[in-house]
Amino acid sequence: MSYNDIIGTIGVGMILLAYFCNTFNWINGKSKIFFLLNIVGAGLACYASWLINYWPFVILEGTWFVVSVFGLVKNAK
């Protein structure tokens, strides 16, 4: 596995973990841990996509990152 594969796999794994845990009500979809998993995961997946110059996923994961940051800030208030 290459560096970008490892980073991307970890990032996507974190996003899927957040979704899985939320689906089974193990974590709340408005909890800090949910947003942090999505922020870090999307950031890593975005970076991995940038490393391989795959712009559709840079945009997708970058958007996922920004929306998750806004969600965390909104729920912190």
C-alpha positions in Angstrom: 0.0 0.0 0.0 1.2 3.4 -0.9 1.2 6.5 1.5 -1.9 8.0 -0.2 -3.7 4.6 0.0 -3.0 4.4 3.8 -4.1 8.0 4.4 -7.2 7.6 2.3 -8.2 4.3 3.9 -7.9 5.7 7.4 -9.9 8.8 6.4 -12.7 6.9 4.7 -12.7 4.4 7.6 -13.2 7.2 10.1 -16.2 8.6 8.1 -17.7 5.1 7.8 -17.2 4.5 11.6 -19.0 7.7 12.4 -21.9 6.8 10.1 -22.0 3.2 11.4 -22.0 4.3 15.0 -24.7 6.9 14.4 -26.9 4.4 12.5 -26.8 2.0 15.4 -27.4 4.8 17.9 -24.0 4.2 19.6 -23.2 7.9 19.1 -25.5 10.9 18.5 -25.4 12.5 15.1 -25.0 15.9 16.8 -22.3 14.8 19.2 -18.8 16.2 19.3 -17.2 12.8 18.5 -19.4 12.3 15.4 -18.3 15.7 14.0 -14.7 15.1 14.9 -14.6 11.7 13.2 -16.1 13.3 10.1 -13.8 16.3 10.2 -10.6 14.3 10.6 -11.8 11.5 8.2 -12.8 13.9 5.5 -9.7 15.9 5.9 -7.5 12.8 5.4 -9.6 11.6 2.5 -9.4 15.0 0.9 -5.7 15.1 1.3 -5.3 11.6 -0.1 -7.5 12.6 -3.1 -5.3 15.7 -3.6 -2.2 13.5 -3.6 -3.5 11.5 -6.5 -5.0 14.5 -8.3 -8.5 13.2 -8.2 -10.4 16.4 -8.1 -14.0 15.1 -7.8 -13.2 13.6 -4.5 -11.1 16.6 -3.4 -14.2 18.6 -3.8 -16.5 16.0 -2.2 -14.3 15.4 0.9 -13.4 19.1 1.2 -17.1 19.9 1.3 -17.7 17.1 3.8 -15.0 18.6 5.9 -16.4 22.2 5.8 -19.9 21.0 6.5 -18.7 19.0 9.5 -16.8 21.9 10.9 -19.9 24.1 10.6 -21.9 21.4 12.3 -19.5 21.2 15.2 -19.4 24.9 15.6 -23.2 25.2 15.4 -23.7 22.4 18.0 -21.1 23.9 20.3 -23.2 27.1 20.8 
